[in-house]
Amino acid sequence: MFPTVAPPKNVSLNSLIAGFGLTLYWHMLGMPSGVVPVTQVNIDEASYKDSVNDSFTHYADQAMANSGGMPVGV
């Protein structure tokens, strides 16, 4: 489970560590979690922008580049 599409091999996961916080607490509590694909990324959605503009924003935007057609899950 991650807030963007799967990061490509050349993106440092250290820079994306904030995204893992979405499921970290569930794993620490031993609660089950899962992801179900519901749609695909549209070509015009293949970027990541926010108002913080920190290192996560930069690397998440790289991960989203050329991600049209990738699955989106909940």
Stockholm file with secondary structure:
# STOCKHOLM 1.0

chainA/1-74         MFPTVAPPKNVSLNSLIAGFGLTLYWHMLGMPSGVVPVTQVNIDEASYKDSVNDSFTHYADQAMANSGGMPVGV
#=GR chainA/1-74 SS CCSSSCCCTTSCGGGGGGGGHHHHHHHHTTCCCCCCEEEECCGGGCCCCCSSCSHHHHHHHHHHTTCTTCEEEC
#=GC SS_cons        CCSSSCCCTTSCGGGGGGGGHHHHHHHHTTCCCCCCEEEECCGGGCCCCCSSCSHHHHHHHHHHTTCTTCEEEC
//
